[in-house]
Amino acid sequence: MPVILAVDDSPSMRKMVSFTLTGAGYQVVEAVDGVDAFEKAQSQSFDLVLTDQNMPRLDGLGLTRKLRDHPLFKTTPILMLTTESSDLMKQAGRAAGATGWLVKPFDPTRLIEVIKKVIR
Amino acid sequence: MAEVHQDSGGSGSDFDLSQFYQIFFEEAGENLDLMEQMLLSLNLETADDEELNGIFRCAHSIKGGAATFGFSDVAELTHQMESLLDKLRRHELKPSSAMVDVLLESADASRALLACHQTGNVGQGPATVDLVGRIRSLVAGDAAGVVVPSKAVEAVVSHPSPVAVDVLPDATLSQVAATADGRRYLLIRLGKLDHLAQADAVAELFRDIPGLGEIKSVTPPDLAPDERVFEVVTTSSNEDLLDLFAFHVAREQVSISELDQTPVNAAPPQNAPVAVAAETATPIAYGFFDGAPGAPQPGAAGQPPAKHAVDAARNSATAPRTSNASAAPPEAATIRVAISKVDQLINLVGELVITQAMLAQNSRALDPAVYQQLLTGLSDLDRNTRDLQESVMSIRMIPMSIVFSRFPRMLRDLANKLGKKVDFVTQGEATELDKGLVEKITDPLTHLVRNSCDHGIEMPEDRIRAGKPETGTITLSAAHQGGSIVIEVRDDGKGMSREKILAKARERGMDVSDQLSDAEVWQLIFAPGFSTAEVVTDVSGRGVGMDVVKRNITSLNGTVEIESVEGYGMKVSVRLPLTLAIMDGMSVGVGNEVYILPLSSVVESFQVRSNAVSTVGQDSRLVKVRDEYMPVIELEKVFLVPRFDTEKTSDMMVVIEADGSRAVLLVDELLGQQQVVVKNLESNYKKVPNVSGATILGDGKVALILDTGALVRRSRH
């Protein structure tokens, strides 16, 4: 069963994402911000990382950079969930090493649709 | 930024999002509280990035959730707040008190809207058109002074959502719209830098990001050693550039100015995309970066990772500087539990304490030599039970900051309304108190604080005339003292006038003498309907209030004391037990009955000396204790205790104090002091006069806990 790391500082978003993914047959590990996520990534590899951008302590871009620096996460798909969809934000995401982005708000069906494109 | 209304694919979903509403409501409430708190403590002059980012994040988070869960009115309002806060955190606008006002009002409105969604009264929330308009004009107000090309935000909002594009050939180029004339020539100064490599990282961005523009390092004559200056040709706005640079240098280290002419040698950008314009043209709900690690490719399952790993490594070499020290602790450290579960636990521990007490009592007769192991076990049980009880009680304990935090906002509004200047100081916010008590003490405290501001603190000009600082101070403090918590509301206002209160009391037909001590005079203001305000304001002086405050506090087994010096201010001290679930009691025997007195109201006890008791009238008796006459209450008569042992008579006296008055209880004997688990009599039986509750004793018998306040009042009539 593919394992997804879902990172968001908002409990309701985390719960929604986690519920949606679990229902679609994925296993989900939740993290409350970039620092928490990076800690969890030390001991486990994931098939996909879904991260919010705006979070306390370490944001999505920062997390993406740190993960890409880690041998386990060189090629892991990392999707940014963001309300900030300006092109430069996307380019910053790209420069940080993100795989793609998904604009908030999104619908659970859409989320799964996107995830299926990167996890097989 | 502005895609609240953008394609969310919200229709046709099989998922029921309503199951997440509750958690969202709680989370949004917390975010609103936090935002309010941060706004109130925001110093307009010295606001730092961390504070502004924190406030921004609250609005941002609510907006995201509200949009996801379909609360579009909340999303719209918080979106506007976010826009304003975004400008503030980018230092494009300077925070003003008008902004704080409108943000606070918007937070209130958001709260009201959320409450409507929560209760299903959609559409009954407050109108937000005015707020939205005010925020927009604040956002626009200073925008003219900042060189930012219009982002056409509105266009996004109303734009129809197109079908999502699966995989973009290139995230940047795919969204290029050719607008040749967006070029800007800028001078960007970076400094003071800790490491000059930061500047190189910024310059590298222009190489890494196709279409961002051209950058060239220049050396102006005034270049400081920790500065770097670049000439830049770009089509991006300052805002977007700052956003991008923020990964390497702090915002305040960047200064951007427009060059008034084309820099020499600067080639016009070849493929400069108008990223912003492109965004408005194609709002896309998601996308992948071509060639990025893990990105899907049409027809191919995997990625040749080597090149991208190198890319990624290079990108990450320019290190994450975005880590924010503001460290909201991960809330995984706490769990939410229904209060009923905690109460159930407390109840069970209460039963355990009683069982343990019964075992302890029954084992007293056992011979220690024979039952040594059993007795050791019982004493361990005693200790463990007490520890367990303490731990369980502490679950219900919450810090006073929960109550205190609501006052700054209230005082700010109130002081503004009254035209007064007030500083609010809190002390001992970390002091913990039982949740039930916290909830019940909030209203009385609110009243006291309002009173201080309304009646205590003078108008600024009066204060100056009285030789005081123009700004008054109201201090709210909490501290543990023994088994109680003492909460004080102090102000440096005009205090109370003894003469005015006495005059007012007489006016109201109360029989008061001039001989009353100050403390007794101050207690007069707790009389029902007593208000000393000469002009009744709509704030606190309707003549109801202090008596309600007093009654509420008394019902929590608490006391209120006032100290006041005319011209210098006053202090109201509220003393409360830490919890209502257990109590230190003194057990007294009358006939075969055992009664419990709250230890906090017991002053002293002594053997009856017949010469000290005098009879007044038909059956009132007084006793003289240390030159003070006190009414005697015979518990035997109050509770009609049957006498089987006619030899025995009541010959112990216990002085109790409540509401500032004293009385003497006549009992047979003092049985001892113990902690008792308070059981509510009303919920288990019914309200009984002079009794505040019941407990179960070690031997399994029920003992009534006396309502000392009611007994003292009764004796005074």
Contacts between the chains, C-beta under 8 A, distances in Angstrom:
chain1	res1	chain2	res2	distance
A	9	B	57	7.9
A	9	B	61	6.8
A	9	B	328	7.4
A	10	B	27	6.1
A	10	B	61	5.1
A	10	B	64	6.5
A	10	B	65	5.7
A	11	B	23	5.7
A	11	B	26	8.0
A	11	B	27	5.2
A	11	B	331	7.1
A	12	B	20	5.2
A	12	B	23	4.6
A	12	B	24	3.7
A	12	B	27	5.2
A	12	B	65	5.1
A	12	B	68	7.9
A	12	B	69	7.3
A	13	B	64	6.6
A	13	B	65	6.1
A	13	B	68	6.6
A	15	B	20	5.6
A	15	B	23	5.7
A	16	B	17	6.9
A	16	B	20	4.9
A	16	B	68	6.8
A	16	B	69	8.0
A	19	B	19	7.6
A	19	B	20	7.4
A	20	B	15	6.5
A	32	B	330	4.2
A	32	B	331	6.4
A	32	B	332	6.0
A	33	B	328	7.8
A	33	B	330	6.6
A	34	B	323	7.5
A	35	B	323	7.5
A	35	B	330	7.9
A	36	B	330	5.1
A	36	B	332	7.5
A	48	B	294	7.7
A	54	B	57	6.0
A	54	B	60	5.4
A	54	B	61	7.6
A	55	B	57	7.9
A	56	B	54	7.7
A	56	B	57	6.6
A	56	B	324	5.7
A	56	B	326	5.6
A	56	B	327	6.7
A	56	B	328	4.5
A	57	B	323	6.3
A	57	B	324	5.5
A	57	B	325	7.8
A	57	B	326	7.3
A	57	B	327	5.7
A	57	B	328	7.3
A	58	B	320	7.0
A	58	B	322	6.7
A	58	B	323	4.8
A	58	B	324	7.1
A	59	B	322	5.2
A	59	B	324	7.3
A	61	B	247	6.6
A	61	B	320	7.5
A	61	B	322	6.0
A	62	B	320	3.8
A	62	B	321	7.8
A	62	B	322	3.9
A	62	B	323	5.8
A	63	B	320	7.8
A	65	B	315	6.6
A	65	B	316	4.4
A	65	B	319	7.3
A	65	B	320	4.7
A	66	B	316	7.0
A	66	B	320	5.6
A	68	B	293	7.2
A	68	B	312	3.8
A	68	B	313	7.1
A	68	B	315	6.7
A	68	B	316	4.8
A	69	B	312	7.7
A	69	B	313	6.8
A	69	B	316	4.0
A	69	B	317	7.9
A	74	B	293	6.4
A	74	B	305	6.3
A	74	B	308	7.9
A	74	B	309	4.4
A	74	B	312	6.2
A	74	B	313	7.9
A	75	B	293	4.5
A	75	B	294	5.8
A	75	B	303	6.4
A	75	B	305	4.4
A	75	B	308	7.3
A	75	B	309	6.9
A	76	B	293	6.9
A	76	B	294	5.9
A	77	B	293	7.1
A	77	B	294	3.0
A	77	B	295	7.2
A	78	B	293	7.5
A	78	B	294	6.8
A	79	B	286	8.0
A	83	B	1	7.4
A	83	B	3	6.6
A	83	B	60	7.0
A	83	B	63	7.0
A	83	B	64	5.6
A	83	B	67	7.7
A	84	B	1	5.9
A	85	B	1	7.9
A	85	B	3	5.9
A	85	B	6	7.8
A	85	B	279	7.0
A	85	B	283	7.4
A	85	B	284	7.6
A	86	B	1	6.4
A	86	B	240	6.3
A	86	B	243	7.5
A	86	B	275	7.1
A	86	B	276	7.1
A	86	B	279	6.0
A	87	B	171	8.0
A	87	B	172	6.9
A	87	B	175	6.0
A	87	B	273	7.5
A	87	B	275	3.4
A	87	B	276	7.1
A	87	B	278	6.3
A	87	B	279	5.6
A	88	B	209	7.9
A	88	B	212	7.9
A	88	B	236	6.4
A	88	B	240	4.4
A	88	B	241	7.9
A	88	B	243	5.9
A	88	B	244	5.3
A	88	B	275	6.1
A	89	B	243	6.9
A	90	B	171	5.5
A	90	B	172	7.9
A	90	B	287	7.5
A	90	B	289	7.9
A	91	B	171	6.9
A	91	B	172	5.9
A	91	B	209	4.8
A	91	B	212	7.5
A	91	B	244	7.6
A	91	B	275	7.9
A	92	B	243	7.4
A	92	B	244	5.8
A	92	B	247	6.6
A	93	B	289	7.4
A	94	B	171	5.7
A	94	B	172	7.7
A	94	B	209	7.9
A	94	B	289	4.4
A	94	B	292	6.3
A	95	B	205	7.2
A	95	B	208	5.2
A	95	B	209	6.3
A	95	B	315	5.4
A	96	B	247	7.9
A	96	B	315	6.0
A	96	B	316	7.6
A	97	B	292	7.0
A	97	B	293	6.4
A	97	B	311	7.3
A	97	B	312	4.1
A	97	B	315	5.4
A	97	B	316	6.6
A	98	B	289	6.7
A	98	B	292	6.5
A	99	B	288	5.9
A	99	B	289	6.5
A	99	B	292	4.8
A	99	B	293	6.1
A	99	B	294	4.2
A	99	B	295	4.9
A	100	B	286	6.5
A	100	B	287	5.6
A	100	B	288	3.4
A	100	B	289	6.0
A	100	B	292	6.9
A	100	B	295	6.2
A	101	B	286	6.1
A	101	B	287	6.1
A	102	B	285	6.9
A	102	B	286	4.0
A	103	B	3	6.1
A	103	B	6	6.4
A	103	B	7	7.9
A	103	B	283	7.8
A	103	B	284	7.3
A	103	B	285	5.0
A	103	B	286	6.3
A	104	B	64	5.1
A	104	B	67	6.7
A	104	B	68	6.4
A	105	B	8	4.4
A	105	B	10	7.5
A	105	B	64	6.8
A	105	B	67	3.8
A	105	B	68	3.9
A	105	B	75	7.9
A	106	B	8	5.9
A	106	B	9	6.7
A	106	B	68	7.2
A	106	B	285	6.6
A	106	B	286	7.5
A	107	B	8	5.7
A	107	B	9	4.0
A	107	B	10	5.4
A	107	B	13	5.0
A	107	B	15	7.6
A	108	B	13	6.0
A	108	B	15	4.2
A	108	B	17	7.7
A	109	B	9	6.6
A	109	B	12	7.4
A	109	B	13	5.1
A	109	B	14	6.7
A	109	B	15	7.0
A	110	B	8	7.8
A	110	B	9	4.3
A	110	B	164	7.8
A	110	B	285	6.7
A	110	B	286	7.4
A	114	B	286	5.3
A	117	B	166	7.2
A	117	B	167	7.8
A	117	B	288	7.5
A	117	B	296	4.6
A	118	B	288	7.5
A	118	B	294	5.7
A	118	B	295	7.1
A	118	B	296	5.6
A	120	B	301	6.1
